[in-house]
Amino acid sequence: MPIRPVLVLTCLFASAAAQGVTLPAAAASWPGPWLNETLFYAPFVGPNEARIQLLYDLAEIAPTLSVIQQLSFRQGGVGIGNVGGAIALEVRLATSATDPNAPSTTFAQNADPAAPIVFAGTVTLPTTTGGGWPQPWQVLVPLQTPFVLAPAPTDRALVIDVRCRNNTAGQSWFVEVNDMDAGSGETVLAQPSCPMPNGQASAPWAWRPDLLIPGRRLALTIGNYPNNQPSASNNALVLGLQGPGGTFGGQLLPASLSAFGIPSPLACQWTVDWIAAVPITYTAYSWGAELTTEQAVRIPANQALAGLQFFVQNAALMQYPNGLQVFPSVALQFTIGSGRLPNGSTVQATGNRNATTGGIAARQPISVLLQ
């Protein structure tokens, strides 16, 4: 994603406005990615409680903020809503010499166990419907004891230690979590009426957003191909900088391949200008066949390419009843990510708010607003 992550937690967090410091710093400007998955999911079995340590890079705070008076959280920018309720929290704040990107699984090694309690009480979890990014800061934790930021010279992390219990929502509340600034992709021409010899369209496709960054590659699979078309090995994945609405060969895109003098089924269209082309691998299985890029499309290790948008569409030779024709696949648009990782991590244990160890989600910090 572009997935500004969303991490499902057993607990967390009413509505806040305003100015302050957003952590990690990436959460203030990245329009994604959002991690929409149940990473370290905390199911409601046994005790309805958990302990979560949130670690952030102190360098992203100072000297902007010297006293923290409230913490605010929000859901991620995906179409997932949350069920409202309330939850009991105990929150401690501390600074620590721990590397925020490489915490310990032992809570006491990340922060002083005797760190002061800055909030103890019940917080409202609002009902939300999801939407785009950024979402408002919906869950507010007003500190009963303001926390003065006075880190030691060797301190590297701000640690927010949250213990929660009695979530009345009946399910986890999704909060925004940050992940790698990976690539993004979308369909720009589906062509459901463009048939292959087996009568199917090439709608299914899969790819690796985390690899679509400088120095890596486009890892793409296009499916639904018939397994009895070895001629499809004669194909070209075409890459261009223009898609629908652009032009190629004097034609407004999308256009019929017949406009370029290429034999193709009547309902099929082409919608990518031809800048480069590479053959990709046709692999037949018992259930069908796929075309995969494997190592065919490498991205140079040049950070200037981050944000570049390009289009791809495959042209494969297939045997139809009336002879060989070129089948144009679904057309896709991709954006190259930067590969940057946010600073910060999360350590979480479920089922026991007094747990001493937990699982780590390194470089996947929860978004928080400090005020």
Secondary structure, DSSP 8 states (H G I E B T S, - for coil): ---B-EEEESS----B---SEEESGGGGT----B-EE-TT----SSSSEEEEEEEEEGGGTTTT-SEEEEEEE---SSS--B--EEEEEEEEEEEESS-TTS--SBHHHHS-TT--EEEEEEEEE--B---SSS--B-EEEEEEEEEE----TT--EEEEEEEEE--TTSS-EEEEB------EEEEEE--TT---TTS-----EEE-GGG-STTSB--EEEEEE-TT-GGGGSEEEEEES--TT-EETTEESSEEGGGGT----TT-EE----SEEE--EEEE-SS-EEEE-TTSSB--S-GGGTT-EEEEEEEEEEEETTEEEEEEEEEEEEE-------S-EEEEEES-TT-SB-EEEET--B-EEE-
